[in-house]
Amino acid sequence: MADATTGKSRAVTTRSTLSTSVTAPAWTADGTSIVTVLVPNARGPEPTEPKLATGPMVRLNENNKLKTRTYPDLLVSAYEKALLEYHTTGQLAVVNVKTRAVRPVGAPGLIRSIDPSPDGQYFRVTYVEKPFSYLLPVASYGTRDVVIDSAGTVLRELVKRPLREGEAPADPTDPQPRAAAPTGVGAAGRAAPVDTGKRNIIWHPFADGLLYAQIAPAPAGAARADSVATAAAAARRADRLMHWKAPFDSTGGTTLYETANRIASVQFSDNGKIMFVSETGTGGTFEHAIFLDENNAKFTVMAPRARGRGADSTARAAAPAVAPLAGGPGGRGARTSELVTRPGRRGVPVVVVSTDGKYVFTQGTTPDSAGKTPRAFVEKIEIRTGTRSRIYESAADVFETINAPLDDDFTRAVIQRESPTVVPQSYVLTLASRDVKQLTTNVDLMPEITKAVRKTIVARRADGYSFNVKVTLPADYKNGTRLPAMFWFYPREYDNQDAYNRSLTQGAGAANRFPTYGPRSLAFIVTQGYALIEPDAPIFASEGQLPNDNYVVDLRNNLAAVIDALDTLAIVDRQRLGIGGHSYGAFSTVNAMVHTPFFKAGIAGDGAYNRTLTPNGFQSERRDLWQGRQTYLEMSPFLYADQLNGALLMYHSTEDQNVGTDPINSIKMFHALQGLGKTASLYMYPYEDHGPVARETVLDQWARWVAWLDKYVKNAGTKPKVTTM
């Protein structure tokens, strides 16, 4: 624990935490204690692996349909089951941060997650249930969610999700198996039975007990809800916010609030006297203020309003005190901003209410439009009338982000300002006078790249489809200079042109911000005399088909259109082109190299190249191999390795944990290319996951990438110099 004013820190306890699943402690509301999971006392030695196998590995399936993705690491032996149990069995404990006294709670168990009540007297604990599985990852194991008291006594079982090694769910958008539907109580983020489910249970931040939302029961004499009631009938019933106090008996809670709409989220003021309920109805999403000490007097703070010129497009707010209870804001005409929150005295976010108790605030940005920078704004809303007034709007010459108010009247705030040429800096802003005090002195760490020439062009295919292409050129680029180019891309699927166009609004305003680059950003390549080309490469669905049925054709058409557009603008030398990508981009890179003649070299990282190795689905493909056999085969560049054009550099992380990109893909692809006499290389990086991060790895990669591209792209067709004596 550290003192924020002095910077001094000290250990809270000498006991070792068990951070296998619970990686951070939870504070009690009074700040005197933390709740965490410790290594149990008298824990024995770690299980040891048998020196000799004790028998065969056995897997048996008898007419049991279980579609799973190709998970990278599953348990394979009884020894690994014992190892998992050893490293996930922990002791729930409350630790006084001043005295360092440790109070164990109950017996050690296979703890997945913890959620203490604000006073630290009750605990929601999720335990992993046996049996363990050889077929599913730990995240899909059965769990039991319970409420226990400080003695460890189970007061109520909330959710029980058994391991499901059986028929996959009917949802066609998700072939990955999920846990069985919970019994009795709805799990967070998952629909519960419409008549009986308690939704998104959470501790009440200002009173003892729990809060949950629940649809009102059917009228007396109605048919049994769990057997014949329909969702439509349930939709006509009111929704309730319930308060459930200890000992959390089967009678449930008392009603705090009831509405004909569906409750989406609940937040409180810092004094706990005003409850702000977000609810969705046929007209959109409403925000109501409920004055608990005024016999639940109700006022509409925010109502749906149509989007239009000057309407807010995004909002920034801390997480609500109660998680969304029935889905977030939505519907035509739904409001698009949320009430501003701040950390509260009880350890949860609370709605910012002015010191006179009359106003709340909302903030957002105006819509992005061509040539105009989105503008951040703050509006003040009178709670009892809903009257809104804009108290601040940022200037149009910089991109501004309002990070947090510094007082409950929103007179001052911490903001960040930046532009495509100005490094982001943080300031304290006085809203009324617009005076600012700079807090940071950030500097541009990558001037060679941030000063590069950046532009967006539109590529148009012969079949009428069009899409955007980002182009980054060296800072000293002169128009008309044809450069060797490196394509870096990641195709995505769309139903039609309109769907693609709608996607362009996501991330609006990014062009007005200062450019930032990660350690593996290909923008570094412009310092070596290359043009970086980043096409959107959309894969479209034809009439009566799915997008992937056109994958190879669309891929070829996209790349041809990009090259033609760049050639027309005299930006690239079409005889010196390279292509690359990571993960699905790597998969698409190799497909481009086997199905087109455009590229002299490629760089493919952590990819999958044989779709028969992912037979139950991949990326957005929801058919299995046998339902979409032709598509799977056509999209497998491994099967077309003999057609590879250009020199292919592959890299793969040995500890790749991504679903569907087992390192065996790269190993076997290189094996095939070697047998075919193709120019290829493979680098396997130890200890790395799906996307290398270590400094040593990144530097090694860049050295190899530049050398590869210089040899096979920049200097393509040139003869090596011969030295004679």
N, C-alpha and C positions, 0 to 999 in steps of 0.2 A: 504494500500500500504506500502511495506517494503523497506528499504534501504539495499541493499545486502552487503554493506561494513560495516555498523554499526549495522545492525540487528534491528534498530528502526522502528516501524510501527505506522501508524495512519489511522483513518477512512477516506475514500475518500468522503463519504457523510453520512448524518444522515438519509437519506431516506431509507426505507426498500426495498430490492430487492424482486422481485417475482420469486422464483426459482423453481416453479412447473415444467416448461418445459425448460427454459433457465437457466442452472445451473452455467454458468461462463460468465463473461463479455468479450468483444472483444476490443482490443486496436486499436486505430487509428495508422497509420504508423509513425506519428511523436512522438508518445508516450505521447502526452499532454492530451489525453482524453480516456475514456472508453465508450463503448456502451453497455447498459444493459437494462433490463426490470425491472421497479419499480412497487411497489404497487400504483395503481392510487390514486390521490388526491380525497378526499371526498368519498372514497369507503364506502359503507354502512356496516351494520353488517352482519355477516355470516348468511346464511339461517338457519332457525331452523326446525327441523323435527317435523311434526305434531304429537301431542300426541295420536291421534287416527287415524287409517287408514281411508282414504277418499273414498276408494272403492277397488275393487279387482285388483290384478295384472293380466293384460291381455296380452297374446301373440297370434298372429294370423298368420297363413301361408296358402296362397292359391296358390298351385302349383308353389311355388317359391323355387328353389333348392339352398340351401346355406350350403355347407359343411364347418364346422368349427371344430377346435380342442376344447377340453373342457377347456375353459378359466376359471381361478380361480375366478376372480372378474370382473363382468360386472355391469353396471348401472341397477338398478331394479325398480326405482321409479322416479316420477317427482321431488321429493325432491333431489335425488342424481344428477339429471341433473342440477338443480339449484346450487348445491354445486360445481359441476365440473366447471360450468361457472364462479362462484365466484372466484375460486382458480386458474383459468387459464386466467382471464382477466387482462392484464398488460399494463403498459405505457412504450413504447419505449422511451429511453432518452439517451442523450450524457452528460457525466459528466466530467468536467475539473478537473483533479486530483490535480492541484495546487490550484485553486481558490475554488474548490468544487461547482462551479456553475452548475446547472442542466438545460439542454435545452430539454424540451419535444419534441418529434417528432410525429406529428399526434395525433389522438385520441386513447384512450385505445382500445384494441382488444384481441381476443383469440389467442395470439401469441405462435406458436410452436417453431420457431427458428428465429435467426437473423444473418445477414452477412453484415456488413457495408463495404463500399468502403474504400480504404486506407486513403482517405482524410476526411472521416466521413461526406461527403455531400450527399451520396446516400446510400440506404439500400435495401438489399433483405430481405424480411420478409415473413415467411410462417405463414398463419393464419389457424386455425382450423375452418371448416365450419359447420354450422348446416344443417340438423338435427343431433342430437346426436342419438346413437344407444343403444338398449338393447341387441343386438345380437353380436356386435363386440367390441373389446377393443379400447381405444382411439387412439392407433397407426394406426388403420385402418379407422378412420374417414376421411371424405372428407377434403381436404386442398386447399388453394389458395396461390400460390407463386407469389409475385409481387415485382416490383422495385418502391420505393417511394423516393421522395426528402426530403430535410430537413424540409419542411413544412408539410410533411405527404401526399402530393399529389401523387396518384398512376400514375406513368408514363407508366408502361407496366405490363400487366399480363403475367407471364412466363409459369406457369403450373397451371392447375386446375384439381384436382383429386376428383371426387365426391365420396361420400359414396357409397359402393357397397354391398348392401344386396341382392345379387342375385346369378346367376350362377357362380360357382367357375371357375377359369382359367383352360385352357386345360392342363397346365403343369402337368404331372403325378407325378413329384417328389415333388410337394408341394400342399397338400390339403388345406392349409390355404388360405383363401380368401385375395386378395390384392385389392388395390384401382384400379379404372378403369384407362385405359391408359391415360396419360396426353394429353392435346390438345395443339398442336402447338410446344411445346418445350419438348425435352427428359429430363426425370428426371435423376438425378445422379444414375449411376449404373443400369439403365434400358434402354433397347433398345427403341429408338424412331422410328417413321415412317421413313423408309429408305430414302425417298426422301426429306422430309421437316424438319425433326427434328434437332433442335439445341442441341448438346450433351454437357452435363456437363458445364453449364455456370458458370463462375467464374470471379471475379474482376481481371483486368489487374494489376499486382503488380507495374509496372513502368510507367503507363500512365493512363489517364482518361478512364473510360468505362469498358466494359466487354469483356472477351474472350469466344469463344465457337468453337466447331468443327462441321462441317456440310458437308455432301456429296454434291458435285456440282450439280446444277439443271440439269434436262434433256435438251438435245439440243432443240433449237427452232423448233416447228412443231411436236415434239414427242407427243405421246398420253399422256393423263392426268396421272401423276405419282401416284396420290392417288387412281386411279381406276383400272389401268391395268398394271402398271409397276411391274416387278418382282424383287426379291432380287438379282437375278443374273445380271439383267440389271443394277441395282444400283451399284453392285460391280465393274462394269467396269468403273464407273465414278470416277473422282478424289475426294480426300478428302481435305477439306480446314480448315485452322485455321483462324477464323474471329475475327475482332476487332469491337465492337459495342459501339459507343459513345452515350452519352446523347444527346437528350432526349429519346433514345432507341425506335425510331419510327419503323414502320412496314417494312421499306425498309431493315432493318437488318444492318449487318456490312460490312466492307471492308476486302478484303482478305490479310492476312499477309503472308500466306504460303500455298502452294498447293503441293500435292503428289499423285502418283498413288496408294500408299499403304494406310493403315488406321492408322490415328493418334491415338497413345495410350496414350501419356502424353507429357506435355510441361513444361520445366523449364527454368530459366534464370540465367545468371551470376549476380553478385551483382551490377555491374554497369548498368545492363539492356541492354547491347549492344549485348550480344550473347544469342541467343535462342536455347535451346537444345530440339530437337523434337525426341521422341521415336515413331517409327512407325512399324507396322507389315505388312509383305508381304508373298508371297508364300515361301520364303526362311528362314523366321524367323523374328527376331526383330532387327531393326537397330537404332542406335543413331546418329543423324546428328546435327552438329553445324551450325547455321545460323547467320552470322555476319550482323546485322541489319544496321550498318552504312557503310557497303561495298556492298550496293545494293543486300543484301540477298545472299552473297557468301556462298556456301554450302559445307561442308566437312563431310565425314563419320568418325565419331569418333570410333564407335564400330559396327562391323558387326557380324552376326551369326557365331558361330564356333562350331564344333562338340565337344561333351563331350568326354573326354578321360583321360588318366593318367595325373595328374597334373592340370587338368582343375578345375576351381572354381566351388563349389557346392552351396554355399549360399552367400548372400551379405547383407550388412547393409547399409541403406541409409535412410535419413529422407524423409518424405512425399514430393512428388513433389509439385511445386508451383501451378500446375494445376492438378486436379485429373485425373486419367486415363480416356481417352476420348472414347476409343473403346475396352477396355479390355487390360490387361497387356501383358507382353512379353509371347510369346508362339510359338508353331510350332517346327518341327523337326530341330535340330541344333540351336535353339534359344540361344542367350547368356544368362548367368545365373547370371550376376552381373550388378550392376547399378552404375551410377555416384555418387560419394560422395557429399553430400550436407551439408550445415550448416545454422544456422539462418542468415537471411539477414537483411540489414539495413531498409527494408520496411516491416518487420514483417512477411515475408514468407521465407521458405527454399530456398536457392539458391545453384547452383552448385559451388563447390570449384574450382576456377581457379587460377593457379599459379600467383605470383606477376608480372612475365614478360608477362602474358597473353598467354602463349604458351601451357600450359598443363592442363589437368584435371586428376582426379584420380578415380580408382575403387578399391574395396576391397572385400574380401570374405574369404572362407576357402576351403582348398583342400578336396577332398572326404574322407569320413570315410571309413576305410578298416580294416580288421581283425587285431587286435593287434597294430594298429597304430593310434595315436592321430591326428585328423584333424589339419591342420596348417593354421593359419591366415596369410593373405598376403595383400600387397598393391601394385598396379601397377600404373605407371605413363603413361599417353597416350598423345602423341603429337596431338593437335587438328587438325592441317591441313594435317597430314599424316596418322593418326591412328596408328602410331608406338607405341608399348607397351613395357615397360621395368619394370621388377619386382624390386621394391626398398626395399622391406622388406618381410621376411617370418619368422614366429615364430619358436621357437625351438620345437622339437618333444616330449619333456618330460613333457610338461604342456599343458593344454587347454587354449588358449588365445583368448580374444575377444577385438577387436579394437573398442572402443566406440566413439571417436571423434578426428579429427585432431585439433591441437592447433594453427596452422597457415596455410595460404593459399598455402604454398609450401610443406605442409605435412612433415615437418622436425621433428615435435614432435606431440605426440598424447597421449591421455589418454587411457590406456588399462586395462584389468582385466586378471589376471592369476589364475589358479586353477588346481587341479588334484583330483583324487578320495580320496587322503589323505591330500591335502593341501587346507586350507580355502581360498576362493576367496579374493584377495586383488587388489586394484587399484594402478596404477603406472603412472608416466609420463615417456614416452619412447622417447628417441632420436633415430630415425630410423637408421641413418647412423652408429653411434657408438654402437647401441644397449644398451646404458647405460639406467638405469632406476632409478627413484626416487620413493620410496614407499609413497603413500598418505594415506592409511588406515591401521588400526591395528585391523582388524576383528578377532574375536575369535570363536572357535567352541562352540556353546551353547548346543549341544546335543551329547557329546562324547560317551555316553552309546549307542547311536543309530548309529552315523556315523562310529563307529569302529566295527559295526556288520559285520558279514561275509555275503557277497552278491555274488550270482552266478546266471547264467542263464542256464537252462537245456532245452532240447528239448523233448516234449512229442509226441509220435507217436500213432495214433489211429489204430485200427484193419482194418479200411477201407482205410488206406494209407495216410490220412491227417496227417500233423504234425504242431506243433506250439510251440512258446516259453513260458517258465514259469520262472518268476523271483522268486528267493528264498532268503529270508533274515533270517539269523540265529544269535543267541546270540554271542556276541564278544568272549566268552570263549568256543564256541562250539567245541566239539571233534568229529572227523569223526567216523561214525558208531553209534553215539548216536541217538536213535529214540525219537523224541520230539512230544508232542502234537502240533497240527498245526491249524492255522487259515487261511482259504482261503478268499481272498478278490478280487472280480472280477467284470467285466463289459463286457459282451459279445458284439461283433460287427459282422455285416453281411458282407460276401464276396461272390463274384460270383464263385470263384474257388481258388485253392491253389496258383496260380500265383498272383492273386489279393492280397491275404494275404501277400505273400512274398514281393510284392512291397511296402506294407504298412510299412514294417520293416525299410525301408530307411528313413522314416519320423522321425525326431528327432535324426538323426544320430549324433554321438558324445556325446550323453548324458552320456554314460558309462564312459567317460573320465573326467567328471566334478565332483565337490564335491557334495556329496548327500545333498539334502535339504528336509525338511519335514514340512508339515503343521500341524496345531493343531489337525486335525482329521486323520492324517496318521496312518494307522495300523502298521507302523514300530515300534511304541512304544511297541507293544505287545511282541517284542523279549526280552525286559527287564524283562518280567514276565515269561520267560522260554518257550515261544512258538516259533515255526517256522512260519514265515509269507510266505504264498504261493500266488503269484499273477499271475494266468494263463491268457493268451490272450483270450482263449475260443472263437474261431471263429465259426460262424454259416454259413455253406456253402449252396449253392444252388445246388440241384441235377438237372440232365438233365430234361429240360422242367418244372422246378419248381422254385419258389422263395425261398430265404434263409429261411424265417420264416416257410415255410412248413415243414422244418426239425428241427425246433427249439428244441423240446423236445428230439428228438433222438440225435441230435448233442450235446446238453447240457449234456446228460447222457454219451455219448461217450467221450467228452472232459474231464469231471471230472474223469471218470474211468481211462483214459490214464494218467492223471496227477498223480493220486494216485498210479497207478502201477509203474510209473517211479520213484516216490519218495520212494516207498517201496523197489524197487530194489536197490536203492542207500542207503538204511538204514538211511534215513533222518527223516521219520515220523513214528509215531505209527498209523497205519490205523484204530485202534479202538478208537482213540481219535482225532477226526477231527471236526472242526467247519467251518462254511462258512458265508460270509457276503458281503454286498455291499450297495451302496447308489443309489437312484433313479432307473434307469433301472437295476443297480446291485442288488438293493433290490428286485425288481420284479423277477430277475433271481435267487436270493437266495431262495425265497420261492418256486419257481418252482423246484429248486434242492432238496429241502427238501420234496416235495410231490411226486417227480418222481424218487428219488434214495434213497437207504438205507444207504448212506455213512456217514452222518453227525450227530453228537450228539447234536449240537446246531447251531443256526443261529442268525445273527444280520442284520436286514433289516431296512433301513432308508429312509423316504420320498418316498415310492414306490407306484406303482399301481398294484393291484392284481386281478382286475376283468376287462377284456378287453371289456366287454359289456358296460362299463362306458366310453369307448373311441371309440365310434362306427364309427367315420370318419377317423380313422388312428392313428397310434402311432409310435414313434421312426422312423425306416425306413420303416415301413409297410404302403404302399400307397393304399391298397385296403380298402374298408370300411367293416364293419361287415357282410354285406349281400353278398358281393363279396367273402369274405374269411371266411365264417362262421366257418368252421371246424378249421381253424388255430386260429381264435380268441378264440374259446372255449378251444382248447387244450392248449393254452398259458395262460389261466386264472387259476392261482393256487387257487383262491378262490373256484372254482368249484371242486377242488380236496382236499379241506381242511381236509376231513376225512382221507386222506392218509398221513398226515404230520408225518414225522419221526423226532424226536428230539425236543428240546425246542427252541421256537422262541421268540426272543426279537425284538420288533418293536419300532422305535421312529419316530415321525412325527412332523414337525413344524406347529403350528396352523395358521401361515400366509404364508403357502407355495404358492408361486406365479407361480410355474412351470406349464406349460401346461400339463395336463393329470395326475397329481399326487395329486388330491384333497385329503385332510386329511380324507375324508369319506372312502377312501380305507382302511386305517389302522383301523379306528373305526369299520367298518363292518367286517374286517378280524378277529379282536380280538373277536368280538361278535360271529362269527361263531366258532372259536376255543374254546371259552369258552363253548359254547353249546355242542361241541363235546368232552369236557373233556380233551383237549390237554393242554400241558404245554406251556404257552405263557405269555408275558407281553407287555404292551404298555405304552410309555412315550410320552406325548404331550407337546412340549416346547413352551411357550408363546412368542410372539413378533418375533419369528424367521421365516426366509424365507426358501427357498429350499436349505438347508445345513446350520446348526447352526453355528454361529460365536461368540456369546457372551462367555466370559471367564467362566461365571457361568455355562452355558449350557455345554460347552466342558468338564469342570472338572466333572460335574455331569455324563455326558455320560461315561467318562473313568472309573469312579468308578463303574458304573452299568455294563459296558461291561466286565471288568476284573472279577467282582464278578460272573457274569453269566457264563463266559467261565470257570472259575476255578471250579464252581460247576458242570457244565454239560459236560465239555470237559476234562480238566486236571484231574479231580477226578472222571471221569465217571466210574461207576461200583463199586466205593468204598462205603462202608457202613459208615454212620456217627458214630462218637464215642459216646458211651453211658456212662454217668457219673453216678456211683452209690454211695450212701451214706452208 
